[in-house]
Amino acid sequence: MEYTRLGTTDITIPRLCIGGMSFGKVFPDFHQWVIDQDATQAVIARALELGVNFIDTANVYAYGTSEEFIGASLRNLGVKREDVVLASKVYFNEGHLSREAIEREIDGNLKRLGTDYLDLYIIHRFDYATPIEETMEALDALVRSGKVRALGASAMYAYQLHNMQAVADAHGWTRFSSMQNHYNLLYREDEREMIPVCRQYGMSLTPYSPLASGHLTRPTWDSDSVRSTSDATMRGKYDCGRETDMPIIERVAELAQRHHVAMADVALAWLWARGVAAPIVGCSRPSRVDDAVRALELTLTEEEIAFFEEPYVPHQLVGPLPRPGDVSQR
């Protein structure tokens, strides 16, 4: 396994992260494709065997049961706390990123995961209702208290990230060290502004949906998997770009065949070539972890990278919450 540093911190992370959105109990109004406790533990066990000790989750994934399953798995496997890098999130909860909400939610995160600290605490979205100063001061207090080692951000506008970092700097508070953004061969909008801002602040990129919810793993658009047929969020992200994105998928399939590798290998290799620290991969069974790790063996040439990127056309932003009064964005 290859490793890198999380932003400018002293935290070492593998070049892959296991996504906890795949773990948890099935609820009628939430994801139908999550896996149970035993299957979660099997995935985590295999990941740790291969050196992938970075696990990402959130307080809202499967209504907190993702965190519970991860915590139980680590206890059952006898994993030392210092041997795993745990990340979770806050925002989709009462009070969003208010001081009160952050102080309440971190205790819930820690309890469900069965730990007394998080390596990385990520704000899931930007909060329009809470002053930036209140949020950044509350997050900094978590770092100073030892409940959190580092801070991260997720989908938002680049100017919002810049403003939050500037507030942290002005007050001597902890900066964000990572950005969990929406980034893959079918969605590259963050190359315009977000990624340059992240580079300016020395932040690591740990993108979600690196395989475009499976679209970059097969030569056809549609699939009969449980997730493909039940995940309305996934369809909202990608279906509107079907016609413009299929040429990219076809080129990924062509190059994968040329290299005698899976399409997913090519899609992940492209992210690493573009400077991503650790894409977040969802794994429903242990063999999927092996598949993701195998992708590290593939190195793309500049000509191959250009071949993938040439058909790309601009997309509507998907991820940041619309600004109040802004109805032009999904």
C-alpha positions as CSV (number, residue, x, y, z in Angstrom):
1,M,0.0,0.0,0.0
2,E,1.2,3.5,-0.8
3,Y,0.7,6.2,1.8
4,T,0.7,10.0,1.9
5,R,0.2,12.8,4.5
6,L,-3.2,14.4,5.2
7,G,-2.8,18.0,4.2
8,T,-0.2,19.7,6.3
9,T,-0.9,17.5,9.4
10,D,1.2,14.7,10.8
11,I,-1.5,12.1,10.0
12,T,-0.5,9.4,7.5
13,I,-3.2,8.0,5.2
14,P,-3.3,5.3,2.6
15,R,-3.9,6.3,-1.0
16,L,-7.4,4.8,-0.7
17,C,-10.2,5.4,1.8
18,I,-13.1,3.0,2.6
19,G,-16.4,4.7,2.4
20,G,-18.9,4.0,5.2
21,M,-22.0,4.9,3.2
22,S,-22.1,1.2,2.2
23,F,-22.5,0.1,5.8
24,G,-25.5,0.0,8.1
25,K,-29.1,-1.1,8.6
26,V,-31.6,-0.9,5.8
27,F,-34.3,1.7,6.4
28,P,-37.4,2.2,4.2
29,D,-36.5,5.8,3.6
30,F,-32.8,5.5,3.2
31,H,-30.3,3.5,1.1
32,Q,-31.5,0.0,0.3
33,W,-28.0,-1.2,-0.8
34,V,-26.1,-1.1,2.5
35,I,-24.5,-4.2,3.9
36,D,-25.1,-5.7,7.4
37,Q,-22.7,-6.0,10.3
38,D,-21.0,-9.2,9.3
39,A,-20.4,-8.1,5.8
40,T,-19.2,-4.7,7.0
41,Q,-16.7,-6.4,9.3
42,A,-15.5,-8.6,6.4
43,V,-14.8,-5.6,4.2
44,I,-13.0,-3.8,7.0
45,A,-10.9,-6.8,7.8
46,R,-9.8,-7.2,4.3
47,A,-9.0,-3.5,3.9
48,L,-6.8,-3.6,7.0
49,E,-5.0,-6.7,5.7
50,L,-4.2,-4.7,2.6
51,G,-3.1,-1.6,4.5
52,V,-6.2,0.4,3.8
53,N,-6.7,1.8,7.3
54,F,-8.6,5.0,6.4
55,I,-12.4,4.8,7.0
56,D,-14.9,7.5,6.3
57,T,-18.4,7.7,7.6
58,A,-21.0,10.3,8.7
59,N,-23.5,10.8,11.5
60,V,-26.4,10.5,9.0
61,Y,-25.2,7.4,7.1
62,A,-27.9,4.8,7.7
63,Y,-29.1,6.9,10.6
64,G,-25.9,6.4,12.5
65,T,-25.8,2.7,12.1
66,S,-22.8,3.0,9.7
67,E,-20.8,4.4,12.6
68,E,-22.1,1.7,14.9
69,F,-21.1,-1.1,12.4
70,I,-17.7,0.4,11.9
71,G,-17.1,0.7,15.7
72,A,-18.3,-2.8,16.4
73,S,-16.1,-4.2,13.5
74,L,-13.0,-2.6,14.8
75,R,-13.7,-3.9,18.4
76,N,-14.4,-7.4,17.1
77,L,-11.2,-7.4,15.1
78,G,-9.2,-6.2,18.0
79,V,-7.8,-3.2,16.1
80,K,-5.7,-0.8,18.1
81,R,-7.1,2.7,17.9
82,E,-3.8,4.2,16.7
83,D,-3.8,1.7,13.8
84,V,-6.8,3.2,12.0
85,V,-7.7,6.6,10.7
86,L,-11.3,7.4,11.4
87,A,-13.3,10.2,9.7
88,S,-16.9,11.3,10.3
89,K,-19.0,14.3,9.5
90,V,-21.5,16.8,10.8
91,Y,-24.1,19.0,9.2
92,F,-27.2,17.0,8.3
93,N,-28.6,17.3,11.8
94,E,-30.5,19.7,13.9
95,G,-28.7,23.0,14.1
96,H,-26.3,22.1,11.2
97,L,-23.0,23.7,12.1
98,S,-24.0,25.8,15.1
99,R,-21.8,25.6,18.2
100,E,-24.5,23.7,20.0
101,A,-24.9,21.2,17.2
102,I,-21.2,20.6,16.8
103,E,-20.7,20.0,20.5
104,R,-23.7,17.6,20.6
105,E,-23.0,15.7,17.4
106,I,-19.3,15.0,18.1
107,D,-20.3,13.1,21.2
108,G,-22.7,11.1,19.2
109,N,-20.1,10.3,16.6
110,L,-17.6,9.2,19.2
111,K,-20.1,7.1,21.1
112,R,-21.3,5.2,18.0
113,L,-17.8,4.6,16.8
114,G,-16.7,3.5,20.2
115,T,-13.7,5.9,20.4
116,D,-12.7,9.0,22.3
117,Y,-11.3,10.9,19.3
118,L,-11.7,11.2,15.6
119,D,-8.7,11.6,13.3
120,L,-10.7,13.8,10.9
121,Y,-13.9,15.7,11.4
122,I,-15.6,16.9,8.3
123,I,-18.3,19.5,7.8
124,H,-20.7,17.8,5.3
125,R,-21.9,21.1,3.7
126,F,-21.6,24.8,4.2
127,D,-24.1,26.3,6.7
128,Y,-25.8,29.5,5.5
129,A,-27.6,30.0,8.8
130,T,-24.6,30.0,11.1
131,P,-21.9,32.6,11.2
132,I,-18.6,31.2,10.0
133,E,-16.8,32.5,13.1
134,E,-19.2,30.4,15.3
135,T,-18.5,27.3,13.3
136,M,-14.8,27.6,13.0
137,E,-14.4,28.4,16.7
138,A,-16.5,25.4,17.7
139,L,-14.5,23.1,15.4
140,D,-11.2,24.5,16.7
141,A,-12.3,23.8,20.3
142,L,-12.8,20.2,19.4
143,V,-9.2,20.0,18.2
144,R,-7.9,21.8,21.3
145,S,-9.9,19.4,23.5
146,G,-8.4,16.3,21.9
147,K,-11.7,15.0,20.5
148,V,-10.6,15.7,16.9
149,R,-7.1,15.6,15.4
150,A,-7.8,17.4,12.1
151,L,-10.6,19.1,10.3
152,G,-12.0,18.6,6.8
153,A,-14.7,20.1,4.5
154,S,-17.0,18.7,1.9
155,A,-19.1,19.9,-1.0
156,M,-19.4,23.7,-1.1
157,Y,-18.4,26.6,-3.3
158,A,-14.7,27.5,-3.5
159,Y,-15.3,31.0,-2.1
160,Q,-17.0,29.5,0.9
161,L,-14.0,27.3,1.7
162,H,-11.7,30.3,1.2
163,N,-13.7,32.4,3.5
164,M,-13.7,29.7,6.2
165,Q,-10.0,29.3,6.0
166,A,-9.4,33.0,6.1
167,V,-11.5,33.3,9.3
168,A,-9.5,30.4,10.9
169,D,-6.3,32.2,10.0
170,A,-7.5,35.5,11.3
171,H,-8.3,34.0,14.7
172,G,-5.5,31.5,15.0
173,W,-8.0,28.6,14.7
174,T,-7.5,25.2,13.0
175,R,-7.7,25.2,9.3
176,F,-9.3,22.5,7.2
177,S,-6.8,19.9,6.0
178,S,-8.8,18.0,3.5
179,M,-11.6,18.5,1.0
180,Q,-14.1,15.7,0.3
181,N,-15.4,16.9,-3.0
182,H,-17.4,15.5,-5.9
183,Y,-14.7,14.6,-8.5
184,N,-14.4,11.9,-11.2
185,L,-13.9,11.7,-14.9
186,L,-17.6,12.5,-15.5
187,Y,-17.7,15.5,-13.1
188,R,-14.7,17.8,-13.1
189,E,-16.2,21.2,-12.2
190,D,-14.0,21.6,-9.1
191,E,-11.0,21.9,-11.4
192,R,-12.0,25.5,-12.1
193,E,-12.0,27.0,-8.6
194,M,-12.2,24.5,-5.7
195,I,-9.1,22.4,-6.4
196,P,-6.9,25.5,-6.9
197,V,-8.1,26.9,-3.5
198,C,-7.4,23.5,-1.9
199,R,-3.9,23.6,-3.4
200,Q,-3.4,27.1,-2.1
201,Y,-4.1,25.9,1.5
202,G,-2.1,22.6,1.2
203,M,-5.3,20.5,1.5
204,S,-5.6,16.8,0.6
205,L,-8.3,15.8,-1.9
206,T,-10.3,12.8,-0.8
207,P,-13.2,12.8,-3.3
208,Y,-16.4,11.0,-3.0
209,S,-18.1,9.2,-5.9
210,P,-14.7,8.5,-7.7
211,L,-16.4,5.9,-9.9
212,A,-19.4,8.1,-10.6
213,S,-21.7,5.7,-8.7
214,G,-20.7,2.8,-10.9
215,H,-20.9,4.5,-14.3
216,L,-17.2,4.3,-14.7
217,T,-17.1,0.6,-14.0
218,R,-19.1,-0.7,-17.0
219,P,-19.4,0.1,-20.7
220,T,-23.2,0.6,-20.5
221,W,-25.0,3.3,-18.6
222,D,-27.8,1.3,-17.0
223,S,-27.4,-1.5,-14.4
224,D,-29.8,-3.8,-12.7
225,S,-28.0,-3.5,-9.3
226,V,-30.0,-2.7,-6.2
227,R,-28.3,0.7,-6.0
228,S,-28.8,1.6,-9.6
229,T,-32.5,0.8,-9.4
230,S,-33.2,2.4,-6.0
231,D,-30.8,5.3,-5.5
232,A,-32.6,8.4,-6.6
233,T,-29.7,10.6,-5.5
234,M,-27.3,8.8,-7.8
235,R,-29.7,9.3,-10.8
236,G,-30.1,12.9,-9.9
237,K,-26.3,13.4,-10.0
238,Y,-25.6,11.7,-13.4
239,D,-28.6,10.8,-15.5
240,C,-29.0,14.3,-17.0
241,G,-25.5,14.0,-18.4
242,R,-25.9,10.6,-20.0
243,E,-25.5,11.7,-23.6
244,T,-22.5,13.9,-23.1
245,D,-20.8,11.5,-20.6
246,M,-21.1,8.2,-22.6
247,P,-18.2,9.1,-24.9
248,I,-16.0,9.3,-21.8
249,I,-17.2,6.0,-20.6
250,E,-16.5,4.5,-24.0
251,R,-12.9,5.8,-23.9
252,V,-12.4,4.4,-20.4
253,A,-13.6,1.0,-21.6
254,E,-11.4,1.1,-24.6
255,L,-8.3,1.9,-22.6
256,A,-9.1,-0.6,-19.9
257,Q,-9.3,-3.3,-22.6
258,R,-6.0,-2.1,-24.0
259,H,-4.3,-2.5,-20.6
260,H,-6.2,-5.7,-19.7
261,V,-7.6,-4.1,-16.5
262,A,-11.0,-3.3,-15.1
263,M,-12.5,0.1,-16.0
264,A,-12.5,1.0,-12.3
265,D,-8.7,0.7,-12.4
266,V,-8.5,3.3,-15.1
267,A,-10.9,5.7,-13.4
268,L,-9.0,5.5,-10.1
269,A,-5.6,5.8,-11.8
270,W,-6.8,9.0,-13.5
271,L,-7.6,10.5,-10.1
272,W,-4.2,9.8,-8.6
273,A,-2.6,11.2,-11.8
274,R,-4.6,14.4,-11.1
275,G,-3.2,14.7,-7.6
276,V,-5.9,13.1,-5.5
277,A,-4.6,11.9,-2.1
278,A,-7.2,9.2,-1.4
279,P,-10.4,8.6,-3.3
280,I,-13.3,7.2,-1.2
281,V,-14.4,3.8,-2.5
282,G,-17.5,2.0,-1.4
283,C,-17.0,-1.7,-1.1
284,S,-19.9,-4.2,-0.6
285,R,-17.7,-7.2,-0.3
286,P,-14.0,-7.9,0.4
287,S,-13.1,-8.6,-3.2
288,R,-14.0,-5.0,-4.0
289,V,-11.2,-3.8,-1.7
290,D,-8.7,-6.0,-3.6
291,D,-10.0,-4.5,-6.9
292,A,-9.4,-0.9,-5.6
293,V,-5.9,-1.7,-4.3
294,R,-5.0,-3.3,-7.6
295,A,-5.7,0.0,-9.4
296,L,-2.6,1.5,-7.7
297,E,-0.5,-0.7,-10.1
298,L,-1.7,1.2,-13.2
299,T,0.1,4.4,-14.3
300,L,-1.4,6.4,-17.1
301,T,0.5,8.4,-19.7
302,E,-0.2,12.0,-20.4
303,E,-1.5,11.0,-23.8
304,E,-4.0,8.6,-22.2
305,I,-5.1,11.2,-19.7
306,A,-5.8,13.6,-22.5
307,F,-7.7,10.9,-24.4
308,F,-10.1,10.6,-21.4
309,E,-10.5,14.3,-20.8
310,E,-11.0,15.6,-24.3
311,P,-14.8,14.8,-24.6
312,Y,-15.7,16.5,-21.3
313,V,-18.2,19.3,-21.4
314,P,-19.2,21.6,-18.5
315,H,-21.9,20.3,-16.0
316,Q,-24.2,21.9,-13.6
317,L,-22.8,22.0,-10.1
318,V,-23.7,18.9,-8.1
319,G,-22.9,18.9,-4.4
320,P,-22.8,22.4,-2.9
321,L,-26.1,23.4,-1.4
322,P,-27.8,26.2,-3.4
323,R,-27.4,29.7,-2.1
324,P,-30.5,31.2,-0.6
325,G,-32.6,32.5,-3.5
326,D,-30.5,30.5,-6.1
327,V,-32.8,28.2,-8.1
328,S,-30.5,27.5,-11.0
329,Q,-28.6,24.7,-9.4
330,R,-29.8,21.2,-8.6
